[in-house]
Amino acid sequence: MTGLQTRVGPVPAEATFALRQRILRPHQSVAAMALAGDNDPDTLHLGAVDDTGEVVGTLRLEPVACPWYPARTDAWQLRAMATAEHLRGHGVGTDLVAAAVRHIAERGGGLLWCNARVPAEAFYTRAGFMATDQRWDDVLIGPHVGMVQDVPAA
């Protein structure tokens, strides 16, 4: 463990852009990290913030239909998850996913889904997701797998 303390909670979308760009899309600009729906009132940006105020982990959660289960009207997409390199394996990502699951549970539960990068598949499996049979290769960022998790109501 690093001994570094982090606090997980809502953060403005813009506070996540630098980390997302550095970890997820270094081939794009920080400004390109803005996504449609970022400012929707139902979209939640969670950040793990260290004791200096830096966002060291993040994810974006938005109610979006799941392409593998289109009949589910209670679907939430987890997107833009990133953890600072020096904190991987120290529980930051786990804390972020747990906060996202709580958010969904408090709103009546639902289907949590994501387009996971294949190297992160084991992380998502440990966090309670199951892989779908949907796999594809994004030419810019690599192989992906669809993953889902049923979240019961709180």
N, CA, C and O of each residue as an XYZ file, in Angstrom:
616
protein
N       0.840     -1.184      0.000
C       0.000      0.000      0.000
C       0.883      1.245      0.000
O       2.030      1.226      0.447
N       0.309      2.313     -0.513
C       1.065      3.547     -0.620
C       0.966      4.406      0.622
O       1.828      5.255      0.848
N      -0.077      4.207      1.446
C      -0.309      5.072      2.588
C      -1.027      6.343      2.197
O      -1.395      7.136      3.062
N      -1.231      6.549      0.917
C      -1.928      7.727      0.426
C      -3.411      7.563      0.668
O      -3.984      6.522      0.344
N      -4.036      8.571      1.231
C      -5.468      8.542      1.478
C      -6.193      9.212      0.324
O      -5.759     10.251     -0.174
N      -7.306      8.610     -0.101
C      -8.128      9.225     -1.128
C      -9.563      9.285     -0.629
O      -9.984      8.495      0.217
N     -10.298     10.239     -1.173
C     -11.718     10.410     -0.886
C     -12.439     10.257     -2.212
O     -12.067     10.897     -3.195
N     -13.470      9.414     -2.255
C     -14.237      9.197     -3.475
C     -15.558      9.944     -3.361
O     -16.281      9.805     -2.375
N     -15.861     10.733     -4.378
C     -17.120     11.456     -4.416
C     -17.305     12.136     -5.748
O     -16.439     12.072     -6.621
N     -18.446     12.791     -5.900
C     -18.717     13.497     -7.158
C     -17.704     14.614     -7.398
O     -17.299     15.321     -6.475
N     -17.309     14.752     -8.655
C     -16.410     15.828     -9.073
C     -16.948     16.386    -10.390
O     -17.691     15.698    -11.089
N     -16.583     17.620    -10.737
C     -16.981     18.148    -12.050
C     -16.310     17.345    -13.170
O     -15.190     16.858    -13.011
N     -16.991     17.215    -14.278
C     -16.447     16.479    -15.419
C     -15.046     16.970    -15.770
O     -14.142     16.169    -16.008
N     -14.872     18.278    -15.799
C     -13.595     18.860    -16.210
C     -12.439     18.431    -15.307
O     -11.289     18.393    -15.744
N     -12.741     18.111    -14.061
C     -11.691     17.694    -13.129
C     -11.126     16.321    -13.485
O     -10.062     15.945    -12.994
N     -11.822     15.580    -14.325
C     -11.389     14.228    -14.711
C     -10.618     14.193    -16.020
O      -9.959     13.199    -16.322
N     -10.691     15.250    -16.789
C     -10.173     15.223    -18.158
C      -8.676     14.945    -18.251
O      -8.258     14.145    -19.088
N      -7.869     15.573    -17.427
C      -6.415     15.385    -17.530
C      -6.027     13.937    -17.260
O      -5.218     13.368    -17.993
N      -6.591     13.337    -16.223
C      -6.282     11.937    -15.916
C      -6.794     11.017    -17.015
O      -6.080     10.113    -17.449
N      -8.008     11.236    -17.463
C      -8.568     10.410    -18.531
C      -7.709     10.478    -19.792
O      -7.463      9.459    -20.438
N      -7.259     11.670    -20.134
C      -6.437     11.825    -21.337
C      -5.109     11.088    -21.170
O      -4.672     10.378    -22.075
N      -4.469     11.258    -20.013
C      -3.155     10.659    -19.780
C      -3.230      9.124    -19.788
O      -2.354      8.462    -20.343
N      -4.271      8.569    -19.175
C      -4.357      7.117    -19.029
C      -5.074      6.450    -20.202
O      -4.618      5.423    -20.705
N      -6.189      7.026    -20.637
C      -7.045      6.341    -21.596
C      -6.817      6.726    -23.053
O      -6.915      5.882    -23.943
N      -6.522      7.968    -23.291
C      -6.449      8.437    -24.682
C      -5.302      9.437    -24.879
O      -5.540     10.598    -25.213
N      -4.080      8.991    -24.675
C      -2.945      9.914    -24.810
C      -2.775     10.452    -26.225
O      -2.074     11.443    -26.432
N      -3.411      9.807    -27.197
C      -3.336     10.248    -28.590
C      -4.291     11.411    -28.871
O      -4.300     11.945    -29.980
N      -5.098     11.811    -27.877
C      -6.037     12.919    -28.052
C      -5.673     14.059    -27.101
O      -4.838     13.900    -26.210
N      -6.303     15.188    -27.304
C      -6.061     16.345    -26.436
C      -6.932     16.246    -25.188
O      -7.916     15.508    -25.168
N      -6.569     16.986    -24.161
C      -7.374     17.048    -22.943
C      -8.767     17.572    -23.271
O      -9.752     17.074    -22.726
N      -8.867     18.554    -24.137
C     -10.172     19.114    -24.513
C     -11.072     18.072    -25.167
O     -12.295     18.159    -25.064
N     -10.481     17.091    -25.835
C     -11.267     16.054    -26.509
C     -11.881     15.054    -25.532
O     -12.635     14.174    -25.947
N     -11.571     15.176    -24.248
C     -12.119     14.249    -23.262
C     -13.567     14.551    -22.918
O     -14.246     13.711    -22.326
N     -14.051     15.724    -23.273
C     -15.460     16.053    -23.035
C     -16.329     15.132    -23.867
O     -16.091     14.944    -25.060
N     -17.350     14.555    -23.223
C     -18.254     13.624    -23.894
C     -19.662     14.191    -23.909
O     -20.054     14.927    -23.003
N     -20.412     13.848    -24.930
C     -21.820     14.232    -24.965
C     -22.480     13.673    -23.706
O     -22.241     12.524    -23.335
N     -23.290     14.465    -23.068
C     -23.962     14.031    -21.852
C     -23.210     14.330    -20.576
O     -23.741     14.097    -19.490
N     -21.983     14.843    -20.667
C     -21.215     15.142    -19.454
C     -21.967     16.054    -18.488
O     -21.862     15.898    -17.272
N     -22.716     16.993    -19.024
C     -23.401     17.953    -18.165
C     -24.859     17.606    -17.910
O     -25.597     18.402    -17.327
N     -25.279     16.416    -18.345
C     -26.634     15.955    -18.069
C     -26.783     15.795    -16.549
O     -25.868     15.287    -15.901
N     -27.898     16.211    -15.975
C     -28.049     16.101    -14.520
C     -28.029     14.666    -14.000
O     -27.780     14.454    -12.814
N     -28.285     13.675    -14.857
C     -28.249     12.283    -14.427
C     -26.872     11.650    -14.566
O     -26.664     10.529    -14.100
N     -25.933     12.338    -15.192
C     -24.573     11.826    -15.340
C     -23.781     12.149    -14.087
O     -23.800     13.275    -13.591
N     -23.087     11.144    -13.588
C     -22.278     11.293    -12.382
C     -20.814     11.073    -12.735
O     -20.456     10.073    -13.358
N     -19.987     12.003    -12.337
C     -18.533     11.851    -12.453
C     -18.018     11.643    -11.038
O     -18.179     12.500    -10.169
N     -17.398     10.492    -10.822
C     -16.811     10.205     -9.524
C     -15.307     10.374     -9.623
O     -14.685      9.998    -10.617
N     -14.741     10.940     -8.585
C     -13.301     11.083     -8.536
C     -12.758     10.574     -7.223
O     -13.368     10.760     -6.169
N     -11.611      9.931     -7.292
C     -10.834      9.619     -6.099
C      -9.819     10.748     -6.000
O      -8.953     10.898     -6.862
N      -9.934     11.527     -4.956
C      -9.120     12.725     -4.789
C      -8.130     12.478     -3.656
O      -8.512     12.052     -2.566
N      -6.851     12.752     -3.926
C      -5.837     12.520     -2.890
C      -5.764     13.696     -1.930
O      -6.497     14.674     -2.077
N      -4.887     13.598     -0.958
C      -4.805     14.627      0.085
C      -4.260     15.960     -0.419
O      -4.265     16.944      0.321
N      -3.786     16.009     -1.672
C      -3.347     17.288     -2.249
C      -4.441     17.916     -3.113
O      -4.276     19.024     -3.624
N      -5.573     17.193     -3.275
C      -6.667     17.680     -4.108
C      -6.611     17.211     -5.539
O      -7.444     17.610     -6.353
N      -5.634     16.360     -5.869
C      -5.514     15.855     -7.242
C      -6.466     14.681     -7.453
O      -6.599     13.817     -6.585
N      -7.131     14.653     -8.615
C      -7.964     13.514     -8.996
C      -7.022     12.416     -9.478
O      -6.339     12.566    -10.491
N      -6.994     11.295     -8.726
C      -6.085     10.189     -9.029
C      -6.830      8.949     -9.522
O      -6.219      7.933     -9.854
N      -8.145      9.051     -9.563
C      -8.973      7.975    -10.103
C     -10.308      8.572    -10.492
O     -10.770      9.526     -9.866
N     -10.934      8.021    -11.520
C     -12.196      8.580    -11.972
C     -13.013      7.552    -12.737
O     -12.483      6.588    -13.289
N     -14.310      7.785    -12.753
C     -15.208      7.080    -13.656
C     -16.418      7.958    -13.917
O     -16.719      8.880    -13.160
N     -17.097      7.648    -14.999
C     -18.300      8.375    -15.423
C     -19.441      7.381    -15.463
O     -19.292      6.280    -15.994
N     -20.582      7.760    -14.904
C     -21.747      6.888    -14.833
C     -22.944      7.639    -15.394
O     -23.249      8.757    -14.978
N     -23.623      6.998    -16.356
C     -24.752      7.655    -17.017
C     -25.818      6.617    -17.364
O     -25.490      5.510    -17.790
N     -27.099      6.972    -17.183
C     -28.141      6.047    -17.633
C     -28.157      5.990    -19.162
O     -28.515      6.961    -19.830
N     -27.763      4.831    -19.701
C     -27.674      4.606    -21.145
C     -28.107      3.169    -21.409
O     -27.734      2.257    -20.672
N     -28.888      2.972    -22.453
C     -29.324      1.624    -22.823
C     -28.118      0.729    -23.083
O     -27.127      1.156    -23.676
N     -28.218     -0.506    -22.636
C     -27.149     -1.480    -22.842
C     -27.337     -2.150    -24.200
O     -28.416     -2.671    -24.482
N     -26.316     -2.146    -25.038
C     -26.470     -2.736    -26.369
C     -26.721     -4.241    -26.351
O     -27.269     -4.775    -27.315
N     -26.338     -4.939    -25.284
C     -26.508     -6.384    -25.216
C     -27.830     -6.781    -24.563
O     -28.286     -7.915    -24.708
N     -28.436     -5.844    -23.848
C     -29.724     -6.091    -23.181
C     -30.620     -4.876    -23.409
O     -30.944     -4.166    -22.457
N     -31.025     -4.625    -24.657
C     -31.767     -3.401    -24.977
C     -33.132     -3.295    -24.289
O     -33.672     -2.195    -24.176
N     -33.693     -4.399    -23.835
C     -34.990     -4.345    -23.157
C     -34.866     -3.830    -21.721
O     -35.868     -3.469    -21.103
N     -33.654     -3.796    -21.195
C     -33.451     -3.308    -19.827
C     -33.529     -1.783    -19.838
O     -32.675     -1.111    -20.416
N     -34.548     -1.255    -19.204
C     -34.737      0.200    -19.164
C     -34.042      0.824    -17.962
O     -34.116      2.036    -17.760
N     -33.367      0.004    -17.165
C     -32.698      0.469    -15.950
C     -31.177      0.387    -16.072
O     -30.482      0.190    -15.075
N     -30.664      0.538    -17.285
C     -29.235      0.356    -17.532
C     -28.437      1.632    -17.284
O     -28.897      2.741    -17.557
N     -27.243      1.443    -16.765
C     -26.274      2.522    -16.502
C     -24.942      2.139    -17.132
O     -24.468      1.018    -16.948
N     -24.341      3.056    -17.866
C     -23.032      2.794    -18.462
C     -21.932      3.386    -17.604
O     -21.952      4.569    -17.267
N     -20.967      2.538    -17.256
C     -19.733      2.974    -16.613
C     -18.753      3.244    -17.747
O     -18.545      2.397    -18.616
N     -18.163      4.413    -17.732
C     -17.296      4.819    -18.837
C     -16.163      5.693    -18.295
O     -16.265      6.241    -17.198
N     -15.110      5.814    -19.053
C     -14.010      6.739    -18.763
C     -13.381      6.478    -17.397
O     -13.065      7.415    -16.663
N     -13.203      5.204    -17.063
C     -12.570      4.861    -15.787
C     -11.062      4.874    -15.953
O     -10.515      4.292    -16.889
N     -10.407      5.549    -15.028
C      -8.945      5.641    -15.064
C      -8.409      5.772    -13.648
O      -9.029      6.401    -12.790
N      -7.251      5.171    -13.417
C      -6.549      5.287    -12.137
C      -5.107      5.664    -12.432
O      -4.486      5.112    -13.340
N      -4.581      6.600    -11.666
C      -3.185      6.998    -11.826
C      -2.290      5.763    -11.730
O      -2.534      4.866    -10.923
N      -1.265      5.733    -12.557
C      -0.390      4.576    -12.657
C       0.148      4.121    -11.308
O       0.151      2.924    -11.017
N       0.606      5.061    -10.477
C       1.245      4.706     -9.213
C       0.264      4.198     -8.166
O       0.689      3.743     -7.104
N      -1.038      4.263     -8.436
C      -2.029      3.797     -7.466
C      -2.781      2.548     -7.907
O      -3.674      2.084     -7.197
N      -2.438      2.002     -9.054
C      -3.103      0.780     -9.501
C      -2.774     -0.354     -8.538
O      -1.633     -0.521     -8.109
N      -3.797     -1.122     -8.213
C      -3.611     -2.233     -7.287
C      -3.720     -1.836     -5.828
O      -3.450     -2.651     -4.945
N      -4.109     -0.602     -5.558
C      -4.203     -0.114     -4.180
C      -5.635      0.194     -3.749
O      -5.846      0.850     -2.729
N      -6.615     -0.271     -4.511
C      -8.001     -0.135     -4.100
C      -8.740      1.081     -4.604
O      -9.929      1.233     -4.321
N      -8.081      1.947     -5.336
C      -8.733      3.159     -5.837
C      -9.851      2.802     -6.809
O     -10.968      3.301     -6.671
N      -9.574      1.959     -7.777
C     -10.587      1.546     -8.748
C     -11.726      0.798     -8.080
O     -12.892      1.003     -8.419
N     -11.397     -0.064     -7.138
C     -12.422     -0.807     -6.403
C     -13.345      0.140     -5.661
O     -14.562     -0.044     -5.663
N     -12.772      1.156     -5.025
C     -13.586      2.146     -4.309
C     -14.487      2.921     -5.265
O     -15.635      3.214     -4.930
N     -13.987      3.254     -6.442
C     -14.797      3.968     -7.422
C     -15.972      3.123     -7.906
O     -17.100      3.612     -7.970
N     -15.718      1.861     -8.244
C     -16.800      0.989     -8.698
C     -17.811      0.784     -7.579
O     -19.015      0.778     -7.833
N     -17.349      0.618     -6.355
C     -18.264      0.451     -5.221
C     -19.164      1.677     -5.068
O     -20.352      1.539     -4.774
N     -18.616      2.857     -5.262
C     -19.422      4.087     -5.178
C     -20.436      4.140     -6.311
O     -21.564      4.589     -6.107
N     -20.054      3.693     -7.495
C     -20.990      3.660     -8.623
C     -22.121      2.671     -8.345
O     -23.284      2.970     -8.615
N     -21.794      1.512     -7.816
C     -22.804      0.508     -7.480
C     -23.768      1.058     -6.427
O     -24.979      0.875     -6.545
N     -23.245      1.728     -5.404
C     -24.113      2.343     -4.381
C     -25.055      3.357     -5.009
O     -26.238      3.405     -4.672
N     -24.530      4.169     -5.923
C     -25.336      5.184     -6.593
C     -26.522      4.534     -7.312
O     -27.655      5.004     -7.201
N     -26.259      3.465     -8.040
C     -27.317      2.762     -8.777
C     -28.288      2.103     -7.806
O     -29.502      2.186     -7.998
N     -27.778      1.457     -6.777
C     -28.634      0.785     -5.794
C     -29.575      1.771     -5.116
O     -30.747      1.468     -4.893
N     -29.058      2.948     -4.791
C     -29.879      3.976     -4.138
C     -30.958      4.522     -5.058
O     -31.917      5.137     -4.591
N     -30.814      4.309     -6.338
C     -31.804      4.769     -7.317
C     -32.689      3.634     -7.818
O     -33.302      3.739     -8.880
N     -32.751      2.566     -7.062
C     -33.630      1.462     -7.394
C     -32.963      0.275     -8.052
O     -33.645     -0.686     -8.410
N     -31.664      0.309     -8.222
C     -30.933     -0.784     -8.843
C     -30.987     -0.714    -10.355
O     -31.616      0.178    -10.925
N     -30.331     -1.650    -10.992
C     -30.320     -1.679    -12.448
C     -29.167     -2.483    -12.990
O     -28.450     -3.155    -12.249
N     -29.001     -2.404    -14.284
C     -27.936     -3.106    -14.984
C     -26.773     -2.149    -15.199
O     -26.915     -1.136    -15.884
N     -25.637     -2.465    -14.622
C     -24.413     -1.687    -14.822
C     -23.621     -2.372    -15.924
O     -23.403     -3.582    -15.873
N     -23.189     -1.606    -16.923
C     -22.449     -2.199    -18.033
C     -21.300     -1.305    -18.452
O     -21.285     -0.105    -18.176
N     -20.333     -1.920    -19.129
C     -19.196     -1.143    -19.635
C     -18.547     -1.847    -20.807
O     -18.716     -3.050    -21.010
N     -17.811     -1.079    -21.563
C     -16.925     -1.566    -22.612
C     -15.541     -1.619    -21.977
O     -14.834     -0.612    -21.944
N     -15.153     -2.781    -21.475
C     -13.891     -2.900    -20.747
C     -12.743     -3.198    -21.699
O     -12.886     -3.975    -22.643
N     -11.627     -2.583    -21.444
C     -10.414     -2.964    -22.170
C     -10.016     -4.347    -21.678
O     -10.068     -4.623    -20.479
N      -9.626     -5.199    -22.587
C      -9.312     -6.578    -22.231
C      -8.278     -6.669    -21.098
O      -8.445     -7.525    -20.228
N      -7.226     -5.845    -21.052
C      -6.298     -5.952    -19.918
C      -6.947     -5.660    -18.554
O      -6.397     -6.037    -17.520
N      -8.105     -4.994    -18.544
C      -8.795     -4.686    -17.289
C      -9.917     -5.674    -16.978
O     -10.624     -5.512    -15.984
N     -10.086     -6.694    -17.817
C     -11.192     -7.642    -17.626
C     -11.150     -8.297    -16.244
O     -12.191     -8.424    -15.600
N      -9.995     -8.705    -15.786
C      -9.892     -9.357    -14.469
C     -10.309     -8.393    -13.354
O     -10.959     -8.807    -12.394
N      -9.945     -7.127    -13.469
C     -10.369     -6.142    -12.472
C     -11.888     -6.077    -12.405
O     -12.470     -6.146    -11.322
N     -12.527     -5.945    -13.559
C     -13.987     -5.840    -13.579
C     -14.639     -7.125    -13.081
O     -15.678     -7.064    -12.423
N     -14.065     -8.274    -13.373
C     -14.601     -9.537    -12.869
C     -14.539     -9.554    -11.341
O     -15.505     -9.945    -10.685
N     -13.415     -9.133    -10.775
C     -13.298     -9.065     -9.309
C     -14.308     -8.095     -8.711
O     -14.738     -8.262     -7.570
N     -14.689     -7.070     -9.495
C     -15.640     -6.061     -9.017
C     -17.094     -6.499     -9.213
O     -18.011     -5.722     -8.946
N     -17.313     -7.733     -9.677
C     -18.664     -8.255     -9.781
C     -19.270     -8.267    -11.167
O     -20.432     -8.643    -11.322
N     -18.526     -7.871    -12.170
C     -19.025     -7.881    -13.545
C     -18.850     -9.269    -14.155
O     -18.007    -10.055    -13.722
N     -19.663     -9.548    -15.165
C     -19.512    -10.756    -15.967
C     -19.276    -10.334    -17.407
O     -19.904     -9.399    -17.903
N     -18.368    -11.031    -18.071
C     -18.088    -10.737    -19.481
C     -19.227    -11.250    -20.343
O     -19.788    -12.315    -20.082
N     -19.561    -10.489    -21.368
C     -20.512    -10.946    -22.377
C     -19.715    -11.664    -23.467
O     -18.493    -11.772    -23.377
N     -20.401    -12.146    -24.480
C     -19.686    -12.748    -25.603
C     -19.296    -11.701    -26.648
O     -18.819    -12.039    -27.731
N     -19.505    -10.432    -26.308
C     -19.174     -9.342    -27.229
C     -17.723     -8.906    -27.034
O     -17.359     -8.397    -25.973
N     -16.907     -9.105    -28.052
C     -15.498     -8.692    -28.036
C     -15.197     -7.990    -29.353
O     -15.710     -8.385    -30.400
N     -14.382     -6.969    -29.306
C     -14.030     -6.227    -30.508
C     -12.709     -5.507    -30.287
O     -12.224     -5.394    -29.161
N     -12.151     -5.034    -31.362
C     -10.888     -4.317    -31.301
C     -11.119     -2.884    -31.763
O     -11.553     -2.656    -32.892
N     -10.834     -1.929    -30.902
C     -10.865     -0.517    -31.260
C      -9.478     -0.189    -31.806
O      -8.484     -0.330    -31.093
N      -9.404      0.239    -33.039
C      -8.100      0.428    -33.684
C      -7.216      1.439    -32.963
O      -5.991      1.360    -33.059
N      -7.817      2.393    -32.239
C      -7.015      3.395    -31.542
C      -6.623      2.993    -30.127
O      -5.574      3.405    -29.632
N      -7.468      2.183    -29.467
C      -7.184      1.908    -28.053
C      -7.170      0.440    -27.677
O      -6.992      0.113    -26.504
N      -7.354     -0.458    -28.638
C      -7.143     -1.870    -28.367
C      -8.389     -2.706    -28.167
O      -9.511     -2.233    -28.345
N      -8.169     -3.986    -27.786
C      -9.266     -4.942    -27.653
C     -10.158     -4.641    -26.441
O      -9.693     -4.204    -25.388
N     -11.457     -4.894    -26.638
C     -12.465     -4.645    -25.604
C     -13.363     -5.859    -25.441
O     -13.441     -6.726    -26.313
N     -14.036     -5.896    -24.301
C     -15.043     -6.904    -24.022
C     -16.206     -6.207    -23.312
O     -15.997     -5.348    -22.456
N     -17.433     -6.588    -23.679
C     -18.592     -6.058    -22.982
C     -18.735     -6.752    -21.644
O     -18.566     -7.968    -21.550
N     -19.049     -5.984    -20.601
C     -19.198     -6.553    -19.252
C     -20.456     -5.967    -18.608
O     -20.825     -4.819    -18.854
N     -21.100     -6.786    -17.779
C     -22.351     -6.379    -17.138
C     -22.372     -6.828    -15.677
O     -21.674     -7.759    -15.274
N     -23.199     -6.131    -14.904
C     -23.416     -6.472    -13.497
C     -24.822     -6.059    -13.111
O     -25.213     -4.914    -13.336
N     -25.587     -6.969    -12.534
C     -26.899     -6.607    -11.999
C     -26.714     -6.002    -10.618
O     -26.070     -6.597     -9.754
N     -27.278     -4.823    -10.412
C     -27.177     -4.136     -9.126
C     -28.563     -4.128     -8.493
O     -29.484     -3.518     -9.037
N     -28.727     -4.798     -7.347
C     -30.040     -4.780     -6.701
C     -30.308     -3.420     -6.044
O     -29.389     -2.657     -5.745
N     -31.591     -3.151     -5.833
C     -31.970     -1.915     -5.135
C     -31.469     -1.967     -3.692
O     -31.352     -3.036     -3.094
N     -31.179     -0.801     -3.161
C     -30.706     -0.712     -1.777
C     -31.842     -1.031     -0.825
O     -31.652     -1.012      0.391
